[in-house]
Amino acid sequence: MIVFINGDKTKLNRSISLEKFLEEHFSNLSSSYAVAFNNKFVPKSSYRDIVINDGDEIEVVSAQPGG
């Protein structure tokens, strides 16, 4: 299946929860980040319940120090 991660087309071989996907592909994230799933920001408490499907869009943004 094809999904879009931070605007880039990415192929996933299996359905996976958003939580597991982030653990596998963004393990270096600090604790200060947010995720938009199909253009809506979702709370971290929902990551386990969201299953990524073909065509989904995921944006991972992290806080940048500096201002």
Stockholm file with secondary structure:
# STOCKHOLM 1.0

chainA/1-67         MIVFINGDKTKLNRSISLEKFLEEHFSNLSSSYAVAFNNKFVPKSSYRDIVINDGDEIEVVSAQPGG
#=GR chainA/1-67 SS CEEEETTEEEECSSCEEHHHHHHHHCTTCCSCEEEEETTEEECGGGGGGCEECTTCEEEEEECCTTC
#=GC SS_cons        CEEEETTEEEECSSCEEHHHHHHHHCTTCCSCEEEEETTEEECGGGGGGCEECTTCEEEEEECCTTC
//
